[in-house]
Amino acid sequence: MTGRNKKLDSLFAKAKTWREVKQALRAILLEFPFEEELKWRQPCYRYEGSNVVLISGFKDYCALAFLRGALLKDPKGRLQAPGDHSQAMRQLRFTSAEEVQKNAKTIRSYVKNAIDVQKKGLKVDFKARKALELPDELVAKFDDDPDLRAAFEALTPGRQRGWLLHFTGAKQSKTRTARIEKAADRIFAGQGIHDR
């Protein structure tokens, strides 16, 4: 079933932050043949069974988050990566409902492009990004504990990447070593840094 999900009406009506912006973005998205549902505690818009775009509220802005945004045409340079290490997602950010209305035509063009990307089945090449290097401290730990190396290599590429970003985010060697030692049990359990 496409179109408005009445179960989400109260979510939009009772939003504590960015209520008017979220409602304006929703109105535009409902012009398209999306299935509207709640995913990750956010309004999610799906096309032919695949997630295409989310409406996300943050402290300083409200965003349309395109899950395959890296594949979208961005002639106006409006799309922004949500973080330094984001590979696929890109956002259009807004701070007022008036800004949404003023840019409605542009928003519609990005949404149409996102649907086209989905129709064509295009995928983000996550390997295109430079592979992360193993920090010396992790290599040393692997040399001391081959079981840890095996457990780390058994993790999914995303979990490996998450741990490597966490380890290499420390400036000092002793901090990297402490992070690796603290993470060992979770790595043995097959968990990523964000798993609970």
Secondary structure as a PSIPRED ss2 file (coil, helix, strand):
# PSIPRED VFORMAT (PSIPRED V4.0)

   1 M C   1.000  0.000  0.000
   2 T C   1.000  0.000  0.000
   3 G E   0.000  0.000  1.000
   4 R C   1.000  0.000  0.000
   5 N C   1.000  0.000  0.000
   6 K H   0.000  1.000  0.000
   7 K H   0.000  1.000  0.000
   8 L H   0.000  1.000  0.000
   9 D H   0.000  1.000  0.000
  10 S H   0.000  1.000  0.000
  11 L H   0.000  1.000  0.000
  12 F H   0.000  1.000  0.000
  13 A H   0.000  1.000  0.000
  14 K C   1.000  0.000  0.000
  15 A C   1.000  0.000  0.000
  16 K C   1.000  0.000  0.000
  17 T C   1.000  0.000  0.000
  18 W C   1.000  0.000  0.000
  19 R H   0.000  1.000  0.000
  20 E H   0.000  1.000  0.000
  21 V H   0.000  1.000  0.000
  22 K H   0.000  1.000  0.000
  23 Q H   0.000  1.000  0.000
  24 A H   0.000  1.000  0.000
  25 L H   0.000  1.000  0.000
  26 R H   0.000  1.000  0.000
  27 A H   0.000  1.000  0.000
  28 I H   0.000  1.000  0.000
  29 L H   0.000  1.000  0.000
  30 L C   1.000  0.000  0.000
  31 E C   1.000  0.000  0.000
  32 F C   1.000  0.000  0.000
  33 P C   1.000  0.000  0.000
  34 F C   1.000  0.000  0.000
  35 E E   0.000  0.000  1.000
  36 E E   0.000  0.000  1.000
  37 E E   0.000  0.000  1.000
  38 L E   0.000  0.000  1.000
  39 K E   0.000  0.000  1.000
  40 W C   1.000  0.000  0.000
  41 R C   1.000  0.000  0.000
  42 Q E   0.000  0.000  1.000
  43 P E   0.000  0.000  1.000
  44 C E   0.000  0.000  1.000
  45 Y E   0.000  0.000  1.000
  46 R E   0.000  0.000  1.000
  47 Y E   0.000  0.000  1.000
  48 E C   1.000  0.000  0.000
  49 G C   1.000  0.000  0.000
  50 S E   0.000  0.000  1.000
  51 N E   0.000  0.000  1.000
  52 V E   0.000  0.000  1.000
  53 V E   0.000  0.000  1.000
  54 L E   0.000  0.000  1.000
  55 I E   0.000  0.000  1.000
  56 S E   0.000  0.000  1.000
  57 G E   0.000  0.000  1.000
  58 F C   1.000  0.000  0.000
  59 K C   1.000  0.000  0.000
  60 D C   1.000  0.000  0.000
  61 Y C   1.000  0.000  0.000
  62 C E   0.000  0.000  1.000
  63 A E   0.000  0.000  1.000
  64 L E   0.000  0.000  1.000
  65 A E   0.000  0.000  1.000
  66 F E   0.000  0.000  1.000
  67 L C   1.000  0.000  0.000
  68 R C   1.000  0.000  0.000
  69 G H   0.000  1.000  0.000
  70 A H   0.000  1.000  0.000
  71 L H   0.000  1.000  0.000
  72 L C   1.000  0.000  0.000
  73 K C   1.000  0.000  0.000
  74 D C   1.000  0.000  0.000
  75 P C   1.000  0.000  0.000
  76 K C   1.000  0.000  0.000
  77 G C   1.000  0.000  0.000
  78 R C   1.000  0.000  0.000
  79 L C   1.000  0.000  0.000
  80 Q E   0.000  0.000  1.000
  81 A C   1.000  0.000  0.000
  82 P C   1.000  0.000  0.000
  83 G C   1.000  0.000  0.000
  84 D C   1.000  0.000  0.000
  85 H C   1.000  0.000  0.000
  86 S C   1.000  0.000  0.000
  87 Q C   1.000  0.000  0.000
  88 A C   1.000  0.000  0.000
  89 M C   1.000  0.000  0.000
  90 R E   0.000  0.000  1.000
  91 Q E   0.000  0.000  1.000
  92 L E   0.000  0.000  1.000
  93 R E   0.000  0.000  1.000
  94 F E   0.000  0.000  1.000
  95 T C   1.000  0.000  0.000
  96 S C   1.000  0.000  0.000
  97 A H   0.000  1.000  0.000
  98 E H   0.000  1.000  0.000
  99 E H   0.000  1.000  0.000
 100 V H   0.000  1.000  0.000
 101 Q H   0.000  1.000  0.000
 102 K H   0.000  1.000  0.000
 103 N C   1.000  0.000  0.000
 104 A H   0.000  1.000  0.000
 105 K H   0.000  1.000  0.000
 106 T H   0.000  1.000  0.000
 107 I H   0.000  1.000  0.000
 108 R H   0.000  1.000  0.000
 109 S H   0.000  1.000  0.000
 110 Y H   0.000  1.000  0.000
 111 V H   0.000  1.000  0.000
 112 K H   0.000  1.000  0.000
 113 N H   0.000  1.000  0.000
 114 A H   0.000  1.000  0.000
 115 I H   0.000  1.000  0.000
 116 D H   0.000  1.000  0.000
 117 V H   0.000  1.000  0.000
 118 Q H   0.000  1.000  0.000
 119 K H   0.000  1.000  0.000
 120 K H   0.000  1.000  0.000
 121 G C   1.000  0.000  0.000
 122 L C   1.000  0.000  0.000
 123 K C   1.000  0.000  0.000
 124 V C   1.000  0.000  0.000
 125 D C   1.000  0.000  0.000
 126 F H   0.000  1.000  0.000
 127 K H   0.000  1.000  0.000
 128 A H   0.000  1.000  0.000
 129 R C   1.000  0.000  0.000
 130 K C   1.000  0.000  0.000
 131 A C   1.000  0.000  0.000
 132 L C   1.000  0.000  0.000
 133 E C   1.000  0.000  0.000
 134 L C   1.000  0.000  0.000
 135 P C   1.000  0.000  0.000
 136 D H   0.000  1.000  0.000
 137 E H   0.000  1.000  0.000
 138 L H   0.000  1.000  0.000
 139 V H   0.000  1.000  0.000
 140 A H   0.000  1.000  0.000
 141 K H   0.000  1.000  0.000
 142 F H   0.000  1.000  0.000
 143 D H   0.000  1.000  0.000
 144 D H   0.000  1.000  0.000
 145 D C   1.000  0.000  0.000
 146 P H   0.000  1.000  0.000
 147 D H   0.000  1.000  0.000
 148 L H   0.000  1.000  0.000
 149 R H   0.000  1.000  0.000
 150 A H   0.000  1.000  0.000
 151 A H   0.000  1.000  0.000
 152 F H   0.000  1.000  0.000
 153 E H   0.000  1.000  0.000
 154 A H   0.000  1.000  0.000
 155 L C   1.000  0.000  0.000
 156 T C   1.000  0.000  0.000
 157 P H   0.000  1.000  0.000
 158 G H   0.000  1.000  0.000
 159 R H   0.000  1.000  0.000
 160 Q H   0.000  1.000  0.000
 161 R H   0.000  1.000  0.000
 162 G H   0.000  1.000  0.000
 163 W H   0.000  1.000  0.000
 164 L H   0.000  1.000  0.000
 165 L H   0.000  1.000  0.000
 166 H H   0.000  1.000  0.000
 167 F H   0.000  1.000  0.000
 168 T H   0.000  1.000  0.000
 169 G C   1.000  0.000  0.000
 170 A C   1.000  0.000  0.000
 171 K C   1.000  0.000  0.000
 172 Q C   1.000  0.000  0.000
 173 S H   0.000  1.000  0.000
 174 K H   0.000  1.000  0.000
 175 T H   0.000  1.000  0.000
 176 R H   0.000  1.000  0.000
 177 T H   0.000  1.000  0.000
 178 A H   0.000  1.000  0.000
 179 R H   0.000  1.000  0.000
 180 I H   0.000  1.000  0.000
 181 E H   0.000  1.000  0.000
 182 K H   0.000  1.000  0.000
 183 A H   0.000  1.000  0.000
 184 A H   0.000  1.000  0.000
 185 D H   0.000  1.000  0.000
 186 R H   0.000  1.000  0.000
 187 I H   0.000  1.000  0.000
 188 F H   0.000  1.000  0.000
 189 A C   1.000  0.000  0.000
 190 G C   1.000  0.000  0.000
 191 Q C   1.000  0.000  0.000
 192 G C   1.000  0.000  0.000
 193 I C   1.000  0.000  0.000
 194 H C   1.000  0.000  0.000
 195 D C   1.000  0.000  0.000
 196 R C   1.000  0.000  0.000
